[in-house]
Amino acid sequence: MAGGLARAALRALPPPVGLALLALVLGGQRGAQALLCLCSDCNQANATCETDGACMVSITNVNGMKHHTRTCIPEVKLIPAGKPFFCLSSEAVRNTHCCYFDYCNKIDLMVPSGHWKDNETSSIWGPVELVAVIAGPVFLVFIIMIIFVFVFNHHPRVYHNRQRLDMEDPSCEMCLSKDKTLQDLVYDLSTSGSGSGLPLFVQRTVARTIVLQEIIGKGRFGEVWRGRWRGGDVAVKIFSSREERSWFREAEIYQTVMLRHENILGFIAADNKDNGTWTQLWLVSDYHEHGSLFDYLNRYTVTIEGMIKLALSAASGLAHLHMEIVGTQGKPGIAHRDLKSKNILVKKNGTCAIADLGLAVRHDSVTDTIDIAPNQRVGTKRYMAPEVLDETINMKHFDSFKCADIYALGLVYWEIARRCNSGGNRFLSLSLSLSLFFSLSFSPSLS
């Protein structure tokens, strides 16, 4: 009776609605059974598959090659809800349809055209066009920035205005008051500070306001000039750019804490300057008009008192260099390694000032290490100690370097004694000594 009523009700409904209700009834009768779909890539004999999601049918057309696909889509892959990615179609190359009752993917779909429409291709950029559109403006902005920086740095008016602003920097004027001379400034900062010279920003200000006057010497490193700053003379040692390591090393040694001493050349500043063609490396120090001890002894003879003053001051400067000062503002022991009469300057009062510390080494007593370059043969051969010449010197023992300095100082003493004149007679005029002196050139070879 109930079955007859159900069949009568189904016949009274329109056919599509009746089929849908029939599917629901059959599905309800199956309960939790999976959805059955046709499968073109499955291994089952009946070419079917089961799923808890949807059946899918798809046809693609790429360059005239058509490919049909029928398969099952699990429920977990039906995302996003309502419009899953697996069920989306492309008008040009792919037509896809998803359905949700048994064998619903048995239908045949319309074959897509296989090529893009003209109005679609004109609105889509390829990868080359996309890169060009993005990179073009970026590259243009980069070129404009380079041109702007170049013009800013090289335009004469801008350059002079920037130079004037540097000179009028309040932070620098605070340290460089107009009523102070260079000697006053160096004295104040060396006695009240760490004894290593001027602060770096003051060094740059001093170096950039020095006016070079005349060249007073040349060497393998570069040139030495006499310069003027606020009415005082300074010595400017100019290194070429290829000697940057020598410049950096000498500036580093000169700025060692507590190094300042009346018998060591007074360091003022270190800076690099661009002269428009290449970069110059400046080392600014006290100026001594007598020049080196070598030149001084070639021009003048000295009295016994003058000889003692020269010898004592040279020894005093070397002793301070060798001495280690322990403390929070301590000084490491330093060995010169290139002591000679050309590297000792003569001051106005007839005393010596040791200069040219580019080859010096420092000793760290805490770790008992020596910061030294790998090469063992340095300095001037004429003043090398025998153990340095035959390479038997102990490079790990700081006293070995101090002994080599003392040997070189002895040769300097001998040069001073040769030019000592007392009552019209040379203090030392031994023919053996003179023959030994003149038998060697100033830079003899090791052979």
Summary of the structure (lengths in Angstrom):
residues: 447
radius of gyration: 46.4
end to end distance: 133.4
largest distance: 158.8
contacts: 1222
relative contact order: 0.06
helix: 41%
strand: 22%
